[in-house]
Amino acid sequence: MWEWEQSAITGGKKMNDQKIKLIIGSLLHDIGKVIYRQGDDRRNHSISGWDYLRSEAGITDREILDCVRFHHASALKNADIETNDLAYITYLADNIAAFTDRRKKEDTEEKGFELSVPLQSVFNILNGNHQEMYYQPGDMDLDGEINYPSEQKKLFSESFYNKIRQRLTDNLKGMEWSEEYLNSLLAVIEANLTYVPSSTAKSELTDISLYDHVKITAAIASCIYDYLNENRRSDCRLQHACQ
């Protein structure tokens, strides 16, 4: 059963364990895209991420792992989980976030994925622009030069994704999964995934970073949790509480 809160995090009140787990699981739900693009492209990225977090990052909490493993409808509908599992909330939040950041390219019939594609600039289509500006593969290096977008389309390599994977592992292993460490987790994700595209579909614009996508997903998931909490509803299945 859920541990009900009196309100959301206001007036200095602390979040309960389930809300903390939901936010962590939502922030990490797409971590498998790094593993998938690094060479593990034989499996769905939800499975890649779930397996990576268990075997390399040392995460053992089932509720956090469920948010990663079951954030797609195809996996969720056959999942052997309780109706109050937090994965239902992450799934819905991920879909809402995807609707806000996935946009089709104009006049294209391309299909499939380009796993090595770099992040495009959001200004490419601003005010009717039709630019092709890209960020260079990199991270948020506070001591380095600003990563301005340019016309050079430098593709991501598997070795670069492997570098990101190793940095994530080093940081996640030493982290405590508590409210006090949520900002630290967000900082780790920002540093490593700000220039990594969320979507690599050839038919879509690739101008939203994986960092922004998971941050939006976690924010929406937190709002859904607060709504359910306010209405004292613990059944998270879409056909019931989350409609």
Disulfide bonds with the S-S distance in Angstrom:
none
